[in-house]
Amino acid sequence: MRDMAEWYDIAVVGSGPAGLTAALYARRAGKSVVVIEKENFGGQITFSPKIENYPTAMEISGSEFAEKLMTQAEAHGTVLEMDNITAIEKQEDGFSLTGEYGTYYAKSVILATGSKHRTLGIAHEADLTGHGVCYCAVCDGAFFRDRNVAVIGGGNTALQDAVFLSEICTSVTIVQNLPELTGDPVLQEKVKKLENVAVICDASVDALLGEERLEGIRILRGTEKTPEILAVEGMFVAIGQQPENDAFSAWTALDPNGYIIADERCMTDTAGIFTAGDCRTKAVRQVVTAVADGASAALAACRYLDR
């Protein structure tokens, strides 16, 4: 384990749109910044096949968007580190952040840890993950070319996944546990026009079929919970995200769902620790709101440092 003896003005945990925007704004304010990421720079947005609702960008892939943002942050002098932060401790001059590979020191911290894919929590889901059970259509969709697949969920992500998969798969069945789809009307209309996409509402996945690979799913339909078998070789779960804030609960209050409690000022209940993006309590979780959070958190951190 290496000891990062250098002190930064701001340590940003997480490199999604919120974290990288925070780094950009902080660097433009003259602060030294390190961004620490545990998995992939760019965050979950890198897995989005297409962004069409970001101002000025008529259409851009999530990976391209993230790459541009990361390049911009680096060009302004942001230090990028790959590590998994497991604990934060208060120091006389700021905070120490303990990772699996080193310890980092900063006068202030911005938590932009985002969230991870929510699972169904049913038997054999973990065993079949990577063997038919998937959580990223753009990552794994190509493995199911000319096959029958199901998308679980009815929000924007599920509908976007269904549209993407419809171009390469024989058929796509959307399974939504609510009485109707909840995604944007524009996406709903797009899905309805696709001949190889079917929608089943008011249904839930009850079991996964297959030993070594997914061979089908059993769903329960309606209030009577009528069982039905769907012969699919791939299942893409798109039922939302869950935050990963447990390591910071000693320093930040969390709501019952595990999100960091913070308002538009992006301030936590600990002086010097701020938050941004999908890991905090908020009504709308979109890339544009994550970017806005990053700017707000960075400016709040700069005000804290300049006090």
C-alpha positions in Angstrom: 0.0 0.0 0.0 1.4 3.4 -0.9 1.0 6.5 1.2 -0.1 9.6 -0.9 1.7 12.2 1.3 0.6 15.1 -0.9 -2.3 17.1 0.4 -4.9 18.1 -2.1 -7.4 20.9 -1.7 -10.2 18.6 -2.8 -10.5 14.8 -3.1 -13.4 13.7 -5.3 -14.6 10.1 -4.8 -16.2 8.9 -8.0 -15.6 9.9 -11.7 -19.0 10.0 -13.2 -20.4 13.3 -14.7 -20.9 14.7 -11.2 -17.3 14.0 -10.0 -15.5 15.0 -13.2 -17.6 18.3 -13.4 -16.7 19.0 -9.8 -13.0 18.5 -10.6 -13.3 20.8 -13.6 -14.9 23.6 -11.7 -12.5 23.2 -8.7 -9.4 23.3 -11.0 -10.7 26.4 -12.8 -11.0 27.9 -9.3 -7.3 27.2 -8.7 -7.7 24.3 -6.3 -5.6 21.1 -6.5 -7.9 18.1 -7.1 -7.6 14.3 -7.1 -10.4 12.2 -8.5 -10.5 8.6 -7.1 -12.4 6.0 -9.0 -12.8 2.3 -8.1 -14.1 0.8 -11.4 -14.2 2.7 -14.6 -13.6 6.4 -15.3 -16.8 8.0 -16.5 -19.2 6.1 -14.2 -22.4 4.4 -15.3 -23.0 6.9 -18.1 -20.3 5.1 -20.1 -22.8 2.2 -20.5 -25.5 4.3 -22.0 -25.8 3.7 -25.8 -27.1 7.1 -26.6 -27.7 10.5 -24.9 -30.2 12.7 -26.7 -31.4 15.0 -24.0 -28.2 16.8 -23.0 -28.1 20.5 -24.1 -26.1 21.2 -27.3 -25.6 17.4 -27.9 -28.1 16.2 -30.4 -26.8 12.7 -30.0 -23.8 11.3 -28.3 -22.9 7.9 -26.8 -22.4 7.7 -23.0 -18.8 6.5 -23.5 -17.9 9.4 -25.8 -19.5 11.9 -23.4 -17.5 10.5 -20.4 -14.3 10.4 -22.4 -14.7 14.1 -23.4 -15.4 15.1 -19.8 -12.5 13.1 -18.5 -10.1 14.6 -21.1 -11.3 18.1 -20.2 -10.8 17.5 -16.5 -7.3 16.1 -17.1 -6.4 19.0 -19.4 -7.1 21.4 -16.5 -4.8 19.5 -14.2 -7.0 17.0 -12.4 -5.1 14.0 -10.9 -6.8 10.7 -11.6 -6.3 7.7 -9.3 -7.8 4.2 -9.6 -8.6 3.0 -6.1 -11.6 1.9 -3.9 -12.1 4.2 -0.9 -13.2 2.2 2.1 -13.0 4.8 4.9 -12.7 8.5 5.7 -11.1 9.9 8.9 -10.9 13.4 10.2 -7.4 14.9 10.4 -6.3 18.2 11.9 -6.0 19.9 8.5 -8.7 18.0 6.7 -9.4 14.3 5.9 -7.6 11.1 5.1 -9.2 8.7 2.6 -8.2 5.1 2.9 -8.2 3.0 -0.2 -7.2 -0.5 -1.1 -3.9 0.7 -2.6 -3.1 3.9 -0.7 -4.1 6.7 1.6 -5.1 10.1 0.2 -5.2 13.5 2.1 -7.4 16.4 1.3 -8.7 19.5 2.9 -12.2 18.8 1.7 -14.0 15.9 0.1 -16.7 15.6 -2.6 -18.6 12.3 -2.6 -19.8 11.5 -6.1 -20.0 7.8 -5.8 -23.1 7.4 -8.0 -25.0 4.1 -7.7 -24.9 0.6 -8.9 -27.4 -1.7 -10.7 -30.2 -2.9 -8.6 -30.8 -6.7 -8.7 -34.0 -8.7 -8.6 -32.9 -10.6 -5.6 -34.2 -14.0 -6.8 -32.6 -17.5 -6.6 -29.7 -18.2 -9.0 -29.5 -14.6 -10.2 -25.8 -14.3 -9.1 -25.0 -17.7 -10.5 -26.4 -16.9 -13.9 -25.0 -13.3 -14.1 -22.8 -13.3 -17.1 -24.5 -16.5 -18.4 -27.7 -14.9 -19.6 -28.4 -12.5 -16.8 -27.1 -9.0 -17.6 -27.4 -5.5 -16.4 -26.0 -3.5 -19.3 -27.5 -3.9 -22.7 -24.8 -1.9 -24.5 -22.1 -4.0 -22.9 -23.6 -7.5 -23.4 -26.3 -7.0 -26.1 -24.1 -8.2 -28.9 -23.8 -11.7 -27.3 -27.5 -12.2 -27.9 -27.7 -11.3 -31.6 -30.6 -13.1 -33.3 -31.9 -14.4 -30.0 -34.9 -13.9 -27.8 -34.4 -11.7 -24.7 -36.3 -10.0 -22.0 -35.9 -6.6 -20.4 -37.0 -6.2 -16.8 -38.3 -2.8 -15.9 -40.4 0.0 -17.4 -38.5 3.2 -16.9 -36.3 5.1 -19.2 -33.3 2.8 -18.9 -35.4 -0.3 -19.6 -37.1 1.3 -22.7 -33.7 2.5 -24.0 -32.3 -1.0 -23.6 -35.3 -2.5 -25.4 -34.9 -0.1 -28.3 -31.2 -0.9 -28.5 -31.7 -4.7 -28.3 -34.5 -4.6 -30.9 -31.9 -3.8 -33.5 -29.9 -7.0 -32.9 -32.2 -9.5 -31.2 -35.0 -11.5 -32.7 -37.5 -10.5 -30.1 -37.5 -8.4 -26.9 -40.1 -8.7 -24.2 -40.4 -6.0 -21.6 -41.6 -7.2 -18.2 -42.9 -4.4 -15.9 -44.1 -5.0 -12.4 -46.4 -1.9 -12.5 -49.7 -1.6 -14.3 -48.0 0.6 -17.0 -44.7 1.8 -18.3 -43.1 4.7 -16.5 -40.5 5.9 -19.0 -40.7 9.1 -21.0 -43.7 9.3 -23.4 -41.3 9.7 -26.3 -39.6 6.5 -25.5 -42.9 4.7 -24.9 -44.1 5.7 -28.4 -40.8 4.5 -29.9 -41.1 1.1 -28.2 -44.8 0.7 -29.3 -43.7 1.1 -32.9 -41.2 -1.7 -32.8 -42.6 -4.9 -34.3 -40.3 -7.2 -32.4 -40.9 -5.7 -29.0 -43.7 -6.9 -26.7 -44.7 -5.4 -23.4 -46.1 -7.3 -20.4 -47.2 -5.1 -17.5 -48.3 -6.0 -14.0 -45.9 -9.0 -14.0 -42.9 -9.9 -12.0 -40.0 -12.4 -12.5 -40.5 -15.4 -10.2 -37.7 -17.8 -11.2 -34.8 -18.2 -13.6 -34.6 -21.4 -15.6 -31.5 -23.1 -16.6 -28.5 -24.6 -14.8 -25.3 -23.3 -16.5 -27.0 -20.8 -18.8 -30.3 -18.9 -18.7 -32.9 -20.9 -20.7 -36.0 -19.0 -19.7 -37.7 -17.0 -17.0 -41.0 -17.7 -15.1 -43.1 -14.6 -14.5 -46.3 -14.1 -12.5 -49.0 -12.1 -14.2 -51.7 -10.0 -12.7 -53.3 -9.9 -9.3 -53.9 -13.7 -9.6 -50.2 -14.3 -10.1 -50.7 -16.5 -13.0 -47.4 -18.2 -13.9 -46.0 -18.0 -17.5 -42.8 -19.2 -19.0 -40.9 -16.9 -21.4 -38.3 -18.8 -23.5 -35.5 -16.3 -23.5 -31.8 -16.7 -23.5 -31.0 -13.3 -22.2 -32.4 -11.2 -19.4 -31.4 -7.5 -19.0 -32.3 -6.2 -15.6 -33.1 -2.4 -15.7 -34.9 -1.7 -12.4 -32.9 1.2 -11.2 -29.8 1.9 -9.1 -28.8 1.7 -5.5 -26.2 4.0 -3.9 -23.0 2.8 -2.4 -22.5 5.1 0.6 -22.1 2.7 3.5 -18.4 3.4 3.9 -19.2 7.1 4.5 -22.2 6.7 6.8 -20.2 7.8 9.8 -19.7 11.3 8.2 -22.9 11.7 6.2 -26.5 11.2 7.1 -28.3 8.7 4.8 -32.0 8.4 4.0 -33.8 5.0 4.4 -32.7 4.1 0.9 -29.0 4.8 1.5 -28.8 8.1 -0.3 -26.7 10.9 1.2 -29.0 13.6 2.6 -28.2 16.9 0.9 -30.1 19.7 -0.9 -29.2 21.7 -3.9 -26.2 23.2 -2.1 -24.7 19.7 -2.0 -23.6 20.1 1.6 -23.6 17.1 4.0 -23.9 17.4 7.8 -20.1 17.3 8.1 -18.2 20.5 7.5 -15.8 20.0 4.6 -17.6 17.0 3.1 -19.9 17.6 0.1 -21.8 15.3 -2.3 -22.9 15.4 -5.9 -24.8 13.3 -8.4 -26.9 10.1 -8.1 -25.6 9.2 -4.6 -27.5 12.0 -2.9 -31.2 12.6 -2.2 -32.8 14.3 -5.2 -36.0 14.2 -7.3 -34.4 13.8 -10.7 -31.4 11.7 -11.6 -30.2 12.6 -15.0 -26.8 13.4 -16.5 -27.7 17.1 -16.7 -28.6 17.2 -13.0 -25.4 15.3 -12.1 -23.3 17.8 -13.9 -25.2 20.6 -12.1 -24.5 18.9 -8.8 -20.8 18.7 -9.6 -20.6 22.4 -10.2 -22.6 23.2 -7.0 -20.5 20.9 -4.9 -17.2 22.2 -6.3 -18.2 25.9 -5.7 -19.4 25.0 -2.2 -16.1 23.3 -1.4 -14.1 26.3 -2.8 -16.1 28.6 -0.5 -15.4 26.3 2.4 -11.6 26.3 1.6 -11.5 30.1 1.2 -13.4 30.9 4.4 
